[in-house]
Amino acid sequence: MLEPRYGIWVPVGGNFGPLDTPDEPIDASYERKRSLVLEAERLGYVTTLVAQHLANPRSLDLKQLETWTACAALAEATESIEIIAAIKPLLFHPGVLAKMALGIDAISGGRFAINLISAWFRPEMERTNIPFPPHDERYRYSGEWLQVVRDLWSGERVNFEGEYFKIQDLSLRPFSVAQPYPRIYLGGASDPAQILAAQQADVYFINGQPIEDVRKVIKQVLNRPRFLPQPIRFGLSAFVIARPTDEEAQAELERLMALQKLEEQYKLSVAKGEWH
């Protein structure tokens, strides 16, 4: 059995708690992210995930770290930790993204990976006039996009024509340092997300939930058709409250949940597209 690997989220929007958490600064600077990732590497964490948004989902007035330039810098700054960059296929042509990823792969010495997100945050797409197809079509688009990326990472000369993309006689150099290619993570709770993960991803991300529900999700994904020779692995997103005692941890949870309720109305407005 493979040993579990532990990693951290990079707080690209400033923090991960409620905005008015007094003990966590709303600091989206690269300097803070670099210091956090270097500390995680020193403590023995083996991977870090850098989310992607054009602007902060909470408010246009808040700063948001750009994912791919930050990952290139983190690849240079670190020595051993895996750098996972989230990517929304609607934002980048697969040929351009495949080349960018190979660049960061080279900088990191093979420690780079991508996390494919089929774009859930409608307002940032609407405000840039980027087409935002319906949910299931976005996953069809992502599937073809990912096939093109993986083909280009193979080092072979690629000719491809699909519903969304056409590649003519293209190969990318240098080859990937990571073999056979940078690791591909993919999440999403829907059937199309699970199907795509089972077909083309190396790791399927699961949102934190009761362990019995996690087992059900794993079973569902394992029962999907698999296109790749290696078995799919699983990752679990979770947020940890670490305190000296159970009582202190529970008190901190209750405090954070009370603060979080203050943001519920804002979350509802964002879901309706009322982002400002």
NORGI-V883656 format. One record per pair of residues at least 12 apart in sequence whose ideal C-beta (glycine too) atoms are under 8 Angstrom apart, sorted by sequence separation. I is the first residue (numbers start at 1). J is the second residue. D is the distance in whole Angstrom. If there is no record, write none. Layout:
{{I & J & D} {I & J & D}}
This chain:
{{14 & 26 & 4} {15 & 27 & 8} {71 & 83 & 5} {148 & 160 & 6} {157 & 169 & 6} {158 & 170 & 5} {206 & 218 & 8} {241 & 253 & 6} {14 & 27 & 6} {101 & 114 & 6} {119 & 132 & 7} {147 & 160 & 8} {157 & 170 & 7} {158 & 171 & 7} {221 & 234 & 8} {14 & 28 & 4} {71 & 85 & 4} {148 & 162 & 8} {157 & 171 & 4} {186 & 200 & 8} {13 & 28 & 6} {50 & 65 & 8} {52 & 67 & 4} {147 & 162 & 8} {152 & 167 & 8} {156 & 171 & 6} {186 & 201 & 4} {241 & 256 & 8} {12 & 28 & 6} {51 & 67 & 7} {52 & 68 & 8} {85 & 101 & 8} {151 & 167 & 8} {155 & 171 & 7} {184 & 200 & 7} {185 & 201 & 7} {218 & 234 & 6} {11 & 28 & 8} {33 & 50 & 8} {50 & 67 & 5} {68 & 85 & 6} {118 & 135 & 8} {148 & 165 & 5} {155 & 172 & 7} {184 & 201 & 5} {185 & 202 & 7} {186 & 203 & 7} {187 & 204 & 7} {204 & 221 & 5} {67 & 85 & 5} {144 & 162 & 5} {152 & 170 & 7} {155 & 173 & 8} {184 & 202 & 5} {185 & 203 & 5} {186 & 204 & 6} {187 & 205 & 3} {189 & 207 & 7} {67 & 86 & 6} {68 & 87 & 8} {85 & 104 & 7} {119 & 138 & 6} {144 & 163 & 6} {145 & 164 & 7} {148 & 167 & 6} {152 & 171 & 8} {153 & 172 & 7} {183 & 202 & 5} {184 & 203 & 7} {185 & 204 & 8} {186 & 205 & 7} {187 & 206 & 7} {50 & 70 & 6} {67 & 87 & 8} {118 & 138 & 4} {144 & 164 & 5} {145 & 165 & 7} {152 & 172 & 5} {155 & 175 & 5} {183 & 203 & 7} {185 & 205 & 6} {187 & 207 & 7} {11 & 32 & 8} {12 & 33 & 7} {50 & 71 & 6} {83 & 104 & 7} {118 & 139 & 5} {144 & 165 & 6} {155 & 176 & 7} {11 & 33 & 7} {214 & 236 & 7} {10 & 33 & 5} {118 & 141 & 8} {140 & 163 & 7} {141 & 164 & 6} {153 & 176 & 5} {194 & 217 & 8} {198 & 221 & 5} {50 & 74 & 7} {118 & 142 & 5} {197 & 221 & 6} {198 & 222 & 8} {11 & 36 & 7} {83 & 108 & 6} {199 & 224 & 7} {10 & 36 & 7} {48 & 74 & 8} {116 & 142 & 6} {154 & 180 & 8} {194 & 220 & 6} {198 & 224 & 3} {199 & 225 & 7} {202 & 228 & 8} {10 & 37 & 6} {85 & 112 & 7} {87 & 114 & 5} {89 & 116 & 7} {153 & 180 & 8} {154 & 181 & 7} {194 & 221 & 5} {197 & 224 & 8} {198 & 225 & 6} {199 & 226 & 7} {200 & 227 & 6} {8 & 36 & 7} {28 & 56 & 7} {83 & 111 & 6} {84 & 112 & 8} {85 & 113 & 7} {86 & 114 & 8} {87 & 115 & 7} {91 & 119 & 8} {153 & 181 & 4} {189 & 217 & 8} {198 & 226 & 6} {199 & 227 & 4} {200 & 228 & 7} {202 & 230 & 7} {204 & 232 & 6} {206 & 234 & 6} {208 & 236 & 6} {8 & 37 & 8} {75 & 104 & 5} {82 & 111 & 5} {83 & 112 & 5} {84 & 113 & 5} {85 & 114 & 6} {86 & 115 & 5} {87 & 116 & 6} {88 & 117 & 5} {89 & 118 & 7} {90 & 119 & 5} {153 & 182 & 7} {195 & 224 & 6} {198 & 227 & 8} {199 & 228 & 8} {203 & 232 & 7} {204 & 233 & 7} {205 & 234 & 8} {206 & 235 & 7} {208 & 237 & 5} {78 & 108 & 8} {81 & 111 & 7} {82 & 112 & 8} {83 & 113 & 7} {84 & 114 & 7} {85 & 115 & 7} {86 & 116 & 8} {87 & 117 & 7} {88 & 118 & 7} {89 & 119 & 7} {116 & 146 & 6} {194 & 224 & 6} {195 & 225 & 8} {202 & 232 & 7} {203 & 233 & 5} {204 & 234 & 5} {205 & 235 & 5} {206 & 236 & 5} {207 & 237 & 5} {208 & 238 & 4} {72 & 103 & 7} {76 & 107 & 6} {80 & 111 & 7} {82 & 113 & 6} {84 & 115 & 5} {86 & 117 & 5} {88 & 119 & 5} {150 & 181 & 6} {201 & 232 & 6} {202 & 233 & 7} {203 & 234 & 7} {204 & 235 & 7} {205 & 236 & 8} {206 & 237 & 7} {208 & 239 & 7} {8 & 40 & 5} {33 & 65 & 6} {68 & 100 & 6} {72 & 104 & 5} {75 & 107 & 4} {76 & 108 & 8} {203 & 235 & 5} {205 & 237 & 6} {7 & 40 & 8} {48 & 81 & 6} {50 & 83 & 7} {52 & 85 & 7} {71 & 104 & 6} {75 & 108 & 4} {78 & 111 & 8} {28 & 62 & 7} {29 & 63 & 8} {46 & 80 & 8} {47 & 81 & 6} {48 & 82 & 7} {50 & 84 & 7} {52 & 86 & 4} {150 & 184 & 8} {198 & 232 & 6} {28 & 63 & 4} {30 & 65 & 6} {46 & 81 & 6} {47 & 82 & 4} {48 & 83 & 6} {49 & 84 & 4} {50 & 85 & 5} {51 & 86 & 5} {52 & 87 & 6} {72 & 107 & 6} {90 & 125 & 7} {197 & 232 & 7} {26 & 62 & 7} {28 & 64 & 6} {29 & 65 & 8} {45 & 81 & 6} {46 & 82 & 6} {47 & 83 & 8} {48 & 84 & 7} {50 & 86 & 6} {52 & 88 & 6} {68 & 104 & 7} {75 & 111 & 7} {8 & 45 & 6} {28 & 65 & 5} {33 & 70 & 6} {37 & 74 & 6} {41 & 78 & 6} {47 & 84 & 6} {49 & 86 & 7} {54 & 91 & 8} {75 & 112 & 6} {6 & 44 & 8} {7 & 45 & 5} {10 & 48 & 6} {12 & 50 & 6} {13 & 51 & 8} {41 & 79 & 7} {146 & 184 & 7} {6 & 45 & 5} {7 & 46 & 6} {8 & 47 & 8} {9 & 48 & 7} {10 & 49 & 7} {12 & 51 & 5} {19 & 58 & 7} {34 & 73 & 7} {38 & 77 & 7} {41 & 80 & 6} {52 & 91 & 8} {91 & 130 & 7} {6 & 46 & 6} {7 & 47 & 3} {8 & 48 & 5} {9 & 49 & 5} {10 & 50 & 5} {12 & 52 & 8} {13 & 53 & 7} {30 & 70 & 6} {34 & 74 & 7} {37 & 77 & 7} {38 & 78 & 7} {41 & 81 & 4} {90 & 130 & 6} {5 & 46 & 5} {6 & 47 & 8} {7 & 48 & 5} {8 & 49 & 8} {10 & 51 & 7} {12 & 53 & 7} {33 & 74 & 7} {37 & 78 & 6} {40 & 81 & 7} {71 & 112 & 7} {90 & 131 & 7} {5 & 47 & 6} {7 & 49 & 6} {9 & 51 & 7} {14 & 56 & 7} {90 & 132 & 7} {13 & 56 & 5} {30 & 73 & 6} {34 & 77 & 6} {13 & 57 & 7} {37 & 81 & 7} {13 & 58 & 7} {14 & 62 & 6} {90 & 138 & 7} {101 & 149 & 7} {13 & 62 & 7} {14 & 63 & 7} {139 & 188 & 8} {13 & 63 & 8} {98 & 148 & 7} {146 & 196 & 7} {150 & 200 & 7} {185 & 235 & 7} {187 & 237 & 8} {13 & 64 & 5} {90 & 141 & 7} {94 & 145 & 5} {98 & 149 & 5} {102 & 153 & 7} {139 & 190 & 8} {12 & 64 & 6} {13 & 65 & 8} {89 & 141 & 6} {94 & 146 & 8} {97 & 149 & 6} {101 & 153 & 8} {140 & 192 & 8} {12 & 65 & 4} {89 & 142 & 5} {95 & 148 & 7} {99 & 152 & 8} {139 & 192 & 4} {143 & 196 & 5} {147 & 200 & 7} {94 & 148 & 4} {98 & 152 & 4} {139 & 193 & 6} {142 & 196 & 6} {146 & 200 & 5} {10 & 65 & 8} {12 & 67 & 7} {94 & 149 & 5} {98 & 153 & 6} {135 & 190 & 7} {89 & 145 & 4} {136 & 192 & 5} {139 & 195 & 8} {143 & 199 & 7} {89 & 146 & 7} {95 & 152 & 6} {135 & 192 & 7} {139 & 196 & 6} {143 & 200 & 7} {12 & 70 & 7} {94 & 152 & 7} {10 & 70 & 8} {57 & 121 & 6} {52 & 117 & 7} {113 & 178 & 8} {47 & 113 & 8} {49 & 115 & 6} {57 & 123 & 8} {110 & 176 & 8} {112 & 178 & 7} {57 & 124 & 8} {110 & 177 & 4} {111 & 178 & 8} {53 & 121 & 6} {106 & 174 & 6} {109 & 177 & 6} {110 & 178 & 4} {114 & 182 & 6} {116 & 184 & 7} {55 & 124 & 6} {108 & 177 & 8} {110 & 179 & 8} {113 & 182 & 5} {114 & 183 & 8} {116 & 185 & 7} {54 & 124 & 5} {102 & 172 & 6} {112 & 182 & 5} {113 & 183 & 4} {114 & 184 & 6} {115 & 185 & 4} {116 & 186 & 5} {117 & 187 & 7} {118 & 188 & 7} {53 & 124 & 6} {94 & 165 & 6} {105 & 176 & 6} {106 & 177 & 6} {113 & 184 & 7} {114 & 185 & 7} {115 & 186 & 7} {93 & 165 & 8} {95 & 167 & 6} {102 & 174 & 7} {105 & 177 & 5} {113 & 185 & 6} {115 & 187 & 7} {99 & 172 & 6} {102 & 175 & 8} {105 & 178 & 6} {7 & 81 & 8} {54 & 128 & 7} {98 & 172 & 6} {102 & 176 & 6} {7 & 82 & 7} {95 & 170 & 7} {118 & 193 & 7} {7 & 84 & 8} {105 & 182 & 5} {102 & 182 & 8} {101 & 182 & 6} {116 & 201 & 7} {115 & 205 & 7} {84 & 183 & 8} {82 & 183 & 8} {84 & 185 & 6} {49 & 185 & 8} {123 & 270 & 7} {126 & 273 & 7} {123 & 273 & 6} {122 & 273 & 6} {124 & 275 & 8} {123 & 275 & 4} {58 & 263 & 8} {58 & 266 & 7} {58 & 270 & 8} {57 & 270 & 6} {60 & 275 & 7} {59 & 275 & 8} {60 & 276 & 6} {59 & 276 & 7} {57 & 275 & 7} {16 & 239 & 7} {9 & 237 & 8} {2 & 233 & 7} {21 & 256 & 7} {18 & 256 & 7} {21 & 259 & 6} {17 & 256 & 6} {20 & 259 & 6} {18 & 259 & 4} {17 & 259 & 7} {18 & 260 & 5} {20 & 262 & 7} {17 & 260 & 8} {18 & 262 & 7} {19 & 263 & 7} {18 & 263 & 6}}
